[in-house]
Amino acid sequence: MPKESNDQRKVILVALHTPVNTGYAIEPLERLFFETALELVAEPRDVLLSYADLSTGRPRWLDDYPDARFPDLDTDQIRVLEAPYRDGSEAFHERFAGELREAGVNCVIGFDLQVNLPVIRAMRKGGAKRIATYWGAPMSSLNSGLKLMMKRIEVAFRRYQPDHYLFESIGMQDTAVLGRGIPRKRTGIVRLGVDPDKFTTRTTEGYLESEFNIPDERKTFFYAGHMEARKGVDIIVQALAHVVNELGREDIHVLICGNKGNEAETFDKYYKGTKAVDYLTFGGYRSDIATILPNCYASIIASTGWDSFPRSSLEMAVSGLPLLVSNLPGLNETVDPGETGFLFETGNYKALAQRMVQLADDPALRQQMSRASVSRVHASFTVSHQRENFRIAMQRIFKW
């Protein structure tokens, strides 16, 4: 059988495990995968998309094209297929494999593809020679000894699996290598990136006071994100309560955004009925985060469960905020400790409180960390860096 050349025509499927139009944190990755695929194929019609559920139609973000990067793109050429990752039925396999075979698909960029997922068998049957998957979460808890050896053996003998796994951080990569048993040579890291043009270090006088009734003279520490337990919002609230009630500070405030409905009530027991109630604000879901950030003093991510390398950390940093983050694998890579922020022991609200007070008492250090945070993002963590690193990774993986 003749050896196929590296310049053979590529037809790429971008496979998402979520329903179409999920939005939020998924959409930037959809665009990244799609635009990278466009750069690697000869014609736009050589890129396909698939989702677990197409009940809401085609991806709405496709309406943003053509744009400056792809001025001639006709999105009507882009086929969108339905492909639930876990559907093991023969009817689905035959249908999906047939669609891929008809389109000539030979490469796949997938999101959160696991070892031996049913959809991978359909992809291989449909002609996929190379399958790459990007992970925004841990693959496994860490293992060792006999259990890790058994995981490695299992992976070695699985017939249907991705060829390569990409992660946002070393910590998440380790969950594949030292947890799931994936060979390290089949893994890699592509850091997230942020568009620095969408953020600023310029303050807006009186903004926090007018929007949240937070006095201008207070040093406001900021968090934005989900309220689920693993995000450690309770640690932030307890740290603030300790700073105010036990340490007697009146110059520190905490602003938490992202809560919906009655989610903030979950944390009432930690501060309601104490003096701290006047120093904590739940701001709800906001569309003005880019304006809020530069008016704050520093930021906090206190996750207690897993966390990867959240894009919010880059948004905070490029806005000039030092980061105080819990020392979790992946999350601890978002700062240069002592340079752009501090790590604190995971789940230890008193340790967080100590770092808050230290930073509040040293404005010069805060300014130094602010400048270093902005410089770090511009040097290594812009969306341009992410696009280039992802493109290079896909070019390498999609050679045969």
C-alpha positions in Angstrom: 0.0 0.0 0.0 1.6 3.4 -1.0 2.5 5.8 1.8 0.2 8.8 1.9 1.9 12.2 1.7 1.7 14.8 4.4 0.2 17.3 2.0 -2.8 15.0 1.3 -6.1 17.0 1.4 -7.4 17.4 4.9 -11.1 17.3 5.7 -11.7 18.1 9.4 -14.6 17.4 11.7 -14.9 19.7 14.7 -16.8 17.6 17.3 -18.5 19.1 20.3 -20.0 17.0 23.1 -22.5 19.7 24.0 -25.8 20.7 22.4 -25.5 23.4 19.8 -25.6 27.0 21.1 -24.6 26.2 24.6 -22.6 29.4 24.7 -20.8 30.7 27.7 -17.2 29.2 28.1 -17.8 26.7 25.3 -18.2 29.2 22.5 -14.6 30.6 22.5 -13.3 27.0 22.1 -15.8 26.3 19.3 -14.5 29.3 17.4 -10.8 28.3 18.1 -11.4 24.8 16.8 -13.3 26.0 13.8 -10.9 28.7 12.8 -7.9 26.4 13.2 -9.6 23.9 11.0 -10.2 26.6 8.4 -6.6 27.4 8.4 -5.6 23.8 7.8 -7.9 22.9 4.9 -7.9 23.9 1.3 -11.5 25.0 1.2 -14.1 25.9 3.8 -16.3 23.1 2.7 -13.6 20.7 4.1 -14.7 21.7 7.6 -17.7 20.1 9.3 -19.2 20.6 12.8 -21.0 18.1 15.0 -23.0 18.5 18.2 -24.8 16.2 20.6 -28.1 17.9 19.9 -29.2 20.2 17.0 -32.7 21.0 18.3 -31.9 24.8 18.4 -30.7 24.8 14.8 -27.2 25.8 13.5 -24.6 27.5 15.6 -25.5 31.1 16.0 -21.9 32.2 16.3 -21.5 31.2 12.6 -23.6 34.4 11.9 -20.5 36.5 12.8 -18.7 35.4 9.7 -17.4 36.5 7.3 -15.0 38.7 9.4 -11.6 40.3 9.1 -9.8 37.0 9.5 -12.0 35.1 7.0 -13.5 37.8 4.7 -14.6 35.3 2.0 -16.1 32.7 4.2 -19.5 31.4 3.1 -20.9 29.6 6.2 -23.6 28.0 4.2 -20.9 25.6 3.0 -20.3 24.4 6.6 -22.1 21.1 7.3 -23.4 20.6 10.8 -24.1 17.1 12.0 -25.8 15.6 15.1 -23.6 13.2 17.0 -24.2 12.3 20.7 -20.8 11.1 22.0 -22.3 8.3 24.1 -24.8 6.8 21.6 -23.7 3.2 21.2 -26.5 2.2 18.8 -25.6 0.6 15.5 -28.1 2.9 13.8 -26.2 5.9 14.9 -22.8 4.4 14.1 -23.8 3.6 10.6 -25.5 6.9 10.0 -22.6 9.0 11.4 -19.8 7.0 9.9 -21.6 7.2 6.5 -21.9 11.0 6.8 -18.2 11.3 7.6 -17.2 8.9 4.8 -19.3 10.8 2.3 -17.6 14.1 3.3 -14.2 12.5 3.2 -13.4 13.3 6.8 -9.9 12.2 7.8 -9.1 14.4 10.8 -11.1 15.2 14.0 -10.7 18.0 16.5 -12.8 16.9 19.5 -13.7 18.3 22.8 -13.4 16.1 25.9 -13.1 12.8 23.9 -12.4 10.0 26.3 -10.8 6.6 25.8 -13.2 4.2 24.0 -16.2 6.5 23.6 -18.7 5.0 21.2 -18.5 8.0 18.9 -14.8 7.4 18.3 -15.6 4.0 16.8 -17.9 5.8 14.4 -15.3 8.3 13.6 -12.7 5.6 12.7 -15.2 3.8 10.6 -16.0 7.0 8.9 -12.4 7.4 7.8 -10.7 9.5 10.6 -7.0 8.8 10.5 -6.1 11.3 13.2 -8.2 12.3 16.2 -7.1 15.1 18.5 -9.0 16.1 21.6 -8.9 19.1 23.8 -9.7 18.9 27.5 -10.8 21.7 29.8 -11.2 19.4 32.8 -9.4 16.6 34.6 -9.6 13.2 33.0 -9.2 11.3 36.2 -8.1 11.5 39.8 -4.4 10.7 40.2 -3.4 7.1 40.6 -0.2 5.2 41.4 1.3 1.8 41.8 -0.8 -1.2 40.6 -3.9 0.9 39.8 -1.9 3.2 37.5 -0.3 0.2 35.8 -3.7 -1.3 35.1 -4.9 2.0 33.7 -1.9 2.1 31.4 -2.5 -1.5 30.2 -6.2 -0.8 29.6 -5.3 2.3 27.5 -2.7 0.3 25.5 -5.3 -2.3 24.5 -8.2 -0.1 23.8 -8.9 -0.1 20.0 -10.8 3.1 19.7 -9.3 6.2 21.2 -7.9 9.6 20.3 -4.4 9.9 19.0 -3.5 13.0 21.0 -4.8 14.8 24.1 -4.3 18.6 24.7 -4.8 20.3 28.0 -4.9 23.8 29.4 -2.4 23.2 32.2 0.3 20.8 33.4 -2.0 19.9 36.3 -4.7 18.7 33.9 -2.2 16.9 31.8 -1.0 15.0 34.8 -4.6 13.7 35.4 -4.3 12.0 32.0 -0.7 10.7 32.4 -0.7 9.9 36.1 -4.4 9.3 36.4 -5.9 7.7 33.3 -2.7 6.1 32.1 -2.3 8.0 28.8 1.3 8.0 27.6 2.8 11.4 28.1 4.1 11.5 24.5 0.5 11.5 23.4 -0.4 14.6 25.4 0.4 18.3 25.2 -0.5 21.7 26.6 -2.1 24.7 24.9 -2.8 27.5 27.3 -5.9 29.6 27.1 -5.6 33.2 25.8 -7.5 36.4 26.3 -8.0 39.4 24.0 -6.2 42.2 25.7 -8.1 44.8 23.6 -11.3 43.9 25.4 -9.9 44.8 28.8 -8.2 47.9 30.2 -6.3 49.0 33.3 -8.0 52.4 33.3 -10.2 53.0 36.3 -13.6 54.7 36.2 -13.9 57.1 39.1 -16.8 56.2 41.4 -17.9 53.2 39.4 -18.0 50.7 42.3 -19.8 53.2 44.5 -22.4 54.0 41.9 -23.0 50.4 40.9 -22.6 48.6 44.2 -22.5 51.2 46.9 -18.9 50.2 47.7 -17.1 53.3 49.1 -14.2 54.4 46.9 -11.7 54.3 49.7 -12.1 50.6 50.3 -9.8 48.1 48.7 -12.1 45.7 46.8 -11.2 42.1 46.2 -13.1 40.5 43.3 -14.4 37.1 42.2 -16.6 36.2 39.3 -17.8 32.8 38.3 -20.0 29.9 39.2 -21.4 29.4 42.7 -21.0 25.6 42.8 -19.3 24.2 45.8 -16.0 23.4 44.1 -15.4 27.0 43.3 -14.8 27.9 46.9 -17.0 30.9 47.2 -17.6 29.9 50.8 -13.8 30.3 51.5 -13.9 33.8 50.1 -16.9 34.7 52.3 -15.3 33.2 55.4 -12.0 35.0 54.7 -13.8 38.3 54.4 -15.8 37.7 57.6 -12.5 36.9 59.4 -10.8 40.0 58.1 -13.7 42.2 59.3 -14.9 40.5 62.4 -11.7 39.1 63.8 -9.0 41.4 62.5 -11.1 44.5 62.7 -10.4 45.8 59.2 -12.7 48.4 57.7 -10.7 49.1 54.5 -11.3 45.8 52.7 -14.4 44.8 50.7 -15.2 41.8 48.7 -17.3 41.9 45.5 -18.6 38.5 44.2 -20.3 38.4 40.8 -22.0 35.5 38.9 -24.7 34.5 41.4 -28.1 33.9 40.0 -31.5 33.6 41.7 -31.1 32.9 45.4 -27.6 31.4 45.1 -26.1 34.1 47.4 -28.3 32.9 50.3 -26.1 29.7 50.5 -23.4 31.8 52.2 -25.6 33.7 54.6 -24.5 31.6 57.6 -20.9 32.8 57.2 -21.5 36.5 57.6 -25.1 37.6 58.0 -25.7 39.1 61.5 -22.1 40.2 61.8 -20.3 43.4 60.9 -19.0 41.8 57.7 -22.4 42.2 56.1 -21.4 45.8 55.2 -18.2 44.6 53.5 -19.5 41.9 51.2 -21.5 42.5 48.0 -23.0 39.9 45.7 -23.3 41.6 42.4 -25.2 39.0 40.4 -24.6 38.2 36.8 -23.0 41.1 35.0 -22.2 42.3 31.5 -19.8 45.0 32.6 -17.0 42.8 34.1 -14.3 44.5 31.9 -15.3 47.9 33.5 -15.5 46.5 37.0 -12.1 44.8 37.0 -9.7 47.8 36.9 -11.6 49.5 39.6 -10.9 46.6 42.0 -7.7 46.2 44.1 -7.0 42.4 43.6 -8.8 39.2 42.6 -9.5 35.9 44.3 -10.0 32.4 42.9 -10.5 30.1 45.9 -11.5 26.8 44.3 -11.5 23.7 46.5 -12.4 21.1 43.9 -10.6 20.8 40.6 -9.9 23.8 38.5 -7.9 24.0 35.3 -6.5 27.3 34.0 -9.7 29.5 34.0 -9.9 32.3 31.4 -11.2 34.5 34.1 -7.8 34.5 35.7 -6.3 36.0 32.6 -9.1 38.6 32.3 -8.3 39.6 35.9 -4.5 39.7 35.3 -4.7 41.7 32.0 -6.9 44.3 33.9 -4.0 44.8 36.3 -5.3 42.7 39.3 -2.9 40.6 41.3 -4.4 37.1 41.9 -4.8 35.3 45.1 -5.5 31.6 44.2 -5.7 28.3 46.0 -2.8 26.0 45.5 -4.6 23.5 43.3 -3.0 21.7 40.3 -3.7 23.7 37.2 -5.0 26.7 39.1 -1.6 27.3 40.7 -0.2 27.9 37.2 -2.2 31.1 36.8 0.3 33.1 38.9 4.0 33.5 39.3 3.9 33.3 43.2 5.3 36.5 44.7 5.4 38.2 41.3 1.9 38.4 40.0 0.0 37.1 43.0 0.0 34.6 45.9 -0.9 31.0 46.4 -2.7 30.0 49.6 -3.5 26.6 51.1 -6.6 25.2 49.5 -9.7 25.5 51.7 -7.8 27.6 54.3 -9.8 30.8 54.6 -7.5 32.2 57.3 -4.5 31.8 54.9 -6.5 33.7 52.3 -7.4 36.4 54.8 -3.7 36.8 55.6 -2.8 37.3 52.0 -5.7 39.8 51.6 -4.4 41.9 54.5 -0.8 41.6 53.3 -1.7 43.0 49.9 -4.0 45.7 51.3 -1.2 46.9 53.6 1.4 47.1 50.8 0.1 49.3 47.9 3.6 49.4 46.4 3.6 45.6 46.2 0.1 45.6 44.7 1.3 48.1 42.0 4.3 46.0 41.3 2.2 42.8 40.9 -0.3 44.7 38.8 2.3 45.7 36.3 3.8 42.2 36.3 0.4 40.6 35.7 -0.3 42.7 32.7 3.1 42.0 31.2 2.8 38.3 31.8 -0.5 38.1 29.8 0.8 40.2 26.9 4.0 38.0 26.8 2.4 34.6 26.8 -1.4 34.4 27.3 -3.1 36.4 24.5 -5.7 34.9 22.2 -3.1 35.2 19.5 -0.7 33.0 21.4 -3.5 30.5 22.0 -4.4 30.4 18.3 -0.8 30.0 17.1 0.0 27.3 19.6 -3.2 25.4 18.8 -2.6 25.6 15.1 1.0 24.3 15.5 -0.2 21.4 17.6 -2.9 20.5 15.1 -0.5 20.6 12.2 1.8 18.3 14.0 -0.9 15.8 15.0 -2.6 15.8 11.5 0.5 14.6 9.7 0.7 11.0 8.5 
